[in-house]
């Protein structure tokens, strides 16, 4: 069997094909990996989410379209690079000292996004806790939307979890994020960002994204909100 470069949910991957270049489907799934390496982890992907053409064929067509003057359109704003520094701290704030530690063995994450104007200056905040370990992250992203900030907070937090075999519980007050990431809502905007997070979610053995009511007195949600809002100050620097 061979490994061929294709697209899976908008992201380039390697999938297993036969000598004729057809997907190798076993029990309704096709073997897939993110790197073309013998040691790379193999996932079982739904073949409906795998492109029918190779990545080279798709990219060649896109390149031809651009050279002929065809313009592509995308809905929503896109932030290519964050506009502010990534701020990190392992010090537990005074107002969280009385908050009980997460359940043993659980990685607990709280995320939030902030936007002034929507669209406007936006940023995110995230808290990651495991036992007595504590890490908070925040960053000014630039001009975007509240949904971009909420999604980016989730993405950055999940990327910060090194051991993806551990149970992870991520809390967000964004119904939109939960809908497009876990409930099959159609992504009309921010599609590239959403697809990248969905791929990231697939890497975890036990991940739950849970809804928490915003601005309702939850100290960890309030802290994530403070971090996200505070990140907007970097736009003036």
N, C-alpha and C positions, 0 to 999 in steps of 0.2 A: 504494500500500500504506500501511497505517496501523500505528502503534505503540500497543500496549495494555499497561496495567499488570497484571501477573500475578505469581504466586509461582513461583520456581524453587528447588527444594530448600529450601523454607522461607524464602527471601529474596525481597523484592520487586524485580522487574526490569521491563524493557520488552521485549516480544516483538512480532514482526511478524505482523499479521493482515490478512486480506482484507476486502472491504467487508461481508461477512456476519459478521465477527468470528471467523472460523476461522483457526487457525494456518497460516502460510505455511511449508510443509515442502518443502525441496529436498534431495534426496539423503539423506533420512532425518533432516535437521536443520532447526531453526527459528532464524532470525536473532534474536539477543538482545543487549541492551546494559543496562548498569547505570544509566545516566543518559539522560534523554530529550533528548539534544543531538546535533546534526548531527556534531559532532566526537568523539562518544563511540565508543570501540572496540566493534566488533561481534563477538560470539562466535557459534559454532554449537552450539546446545544440543540435547540429546536431548528430543524433545517429550514423552516419557513422564515427564520430570521437571518439566514445566510444568503448573501447575494448570489444570483445565478451566474454572474460573470466574475472573472478573477479581478483582483484589485488593479492589476496592470491594465486590463481592458477598460475598467471604469475610469481610471485616471487618464488614460489616453484619450477617451471620449471627452472628458471634462476639459482637458488641455486643448483639444481641437475646437471645442465650443468657445473657449476664451479667445483663441487666436482668430476665430472668425468674427469676433465682435459680439458674440452672444453674452448678455449680461445675466448673472444669476441673482435671484432675490431671496432674502431671508427675513423672516418676521422677527421682530424683537431686537433688542440691542445685544451686542456681543462684546465682552471684555476679554481682550487678548492677553493682557498682562496687568496685574494689580498695580494701582497707582501709588500705593503706600507701603511702608515696611510691614513685615510680619512681626507682630508683637506677641511674645510668649512669657508666661510666668508660671512657676511651680509653687508659688506662695499662696496659701489658702487665705482669702480675704476674711477680715474679722467677722463680717456678717454671715459667713458660711461655716464658722468654726463649730457651731452647735448642730450642724446638719449631719445626720448619721452617715457612715460610710456605706457604699453600695454593698449589695449582697455578695458574699464571698464567691469569687470566681467570675463575677460579672464585670464587664467593661461598660460603664455608664457614660453616656454622652448627652449633653444638652447644647442645642444650637439655636441661633437666632440671626435674623438679618435686619438691617435698618436702611431706610432710604429717605432722603429729604427732597420731596417733590414728586417722585414716582412717575416718570423717570427723573433722576437727579443723582446727586452724590450718594453712593451706597457703600456699605461695608458689612462685615459679619463678625460674630462672636461665637466661640465654642468652648465648652468645658469638657474635659475627659477625666474620668475618675476610675481608679481601680484599687480597691483596698484603701490604703493610706496615701497612695500616689495621686497627685493632682496636677493637671496641666490646663492652662487656659490660653486660647489663641484669639487674636483679633487682627483685622486688616482692612484698610481702606481700599476699595476696589476701583473707584473712579465713577464715571457716569453710567448708571444702569437702572434697574428696577428693583423693587422689593423682592420679587420672585427670584431674580438672579442672585440677590444677596442671600436669601434663605437657602437656595439650592447649593450655592458655593460653600456656605457654612457646613452643610451636610457632607459635601464632597471632601473638603479639607480635613474635617474631623475623621472621616472614615479612612482617608489616606494615611492618617497619623497612627492608626492601629496597626502595629507590626504583626501581631499574631492573630490571623484571621480565623483560627480554629476556635478561639474563645467565644463564649456567648456575649453578644453585644446588644445593648438596649439603648437606642437613640431616641431622645425626646425632642419634639419640635412643636411649635404652636402654629405651624403653617399647614393648613388643610390642603392647599395647592400642592405643596411638596409631597405630601403623603399620597395624594390622588395620582399625580403623574408618575410617581416612583413605584407605588405598590398596588394601586387600584385600577390600573389600565386606562387612566384618563388620556385622551388624545392630546399630544403635545403640539400645540399650534405655534408656540414660540419657545425659544430656549431649547430647541430640539437636540442640538449637539451636546449641550451641557447635561440634559436629562439622560440621553443615551449613555454618556460616559459614566454617570452615576449608577445607572442600572447595571452596566457591566461590572462596576466596582462592587455592587451589592452581591452579584453572583459569586464573587470570590470568598464570601463569608460562609462559614458552616452554619452559624446560628445568629442571625441578625433580625431584630425587630425594630421597626420605626413606629414610634408611638406618639399619639396626640396628647399635648398638654395644653390647658387653657392659658392663653397669654394674659399677662398683667392681672393675674388673679392671686398674687401673693406667694407663688412657688419661688423660693429663694434662688434656686439654681436657674430657673427660667429668667428670673429678674436679673441675675448676674450676667447671663448670656446676652440679654437685651442691653444692659449697661455697656458691655464690651462692644457690641455692634454699634450702638449709638456713639460711644466714645471714639470709635475708629474714624468717624467722619471728621474729627478735628484735624486729622492728618492732611486733609485737602487744603488746608490753609498754609501748610509748611512747604 
